[in-house]
Amino acid sequence: MDIDDLPGELIMWVLIVSELLVFAAGLSAMMAMQLTDPHGFSAARAMLDGRLAALNTVVLVTSGLFAARAERAAAAGDRRGARRGLALAAGGGVAFLAVKALEYGRDLAAGAGMDSHPFFTFYFLLTGFHAAHVIAGVAVLALVALRVRPDAVQAGAMFWHMVDLVWVMILPPIYLMG
């Protein structure tokens, strides 16, 4: 496969790879710290509500489907379908943020704070940085929807799929590993 065969612009791939590397570095640091206190990390992780994480996973993956449909509609010249897909994808992002806010509220009420245990430092940093990307992604999708062009919709969908992929990367070490 040649670099010219990649869909979209090269700069989007550079952005996506660099963002994935930043999250991978954060996850690697968290997993290295976990080696120093496996029982403490396990106990802290057990305080999280996995049901909210599962709900957010479904929400983000479904919104990714809507972004892909928007991209397909834009390529076919269906501006209305593209706008609908972008709006539904962005709506999924807003729903994700609402669930994450609920989760953070519960976590803080249970005594989980940035300084309560190193696990929670990483938890809030990684999921908070991801939430910032969700906010940026919602803004990108909304801006792209204002003037639907196939290349812009593709770029917005690529960014949104990266946001999905990051969530799938951080989900297991934060919520699922014992």
Buried (B, 14 or more C-beta within 10 A) or exposed (E): EEEEEEEBEEEBBEBBEEBBEEBEEBBEBBEEBBEEBEEBBEEBBEBBBEEBBEBBBEBBEBBBBBBBBBBBBBEEEBBEBBBBBBBBBBBBBBBBBEBBEBBBEBBBEEEBEBEBBBBBBBBBBBBEBBBEBBBEBBEBBBEBBEEBEBEBBBBBBBBBBBBBBBBEBBBEBBBEEE
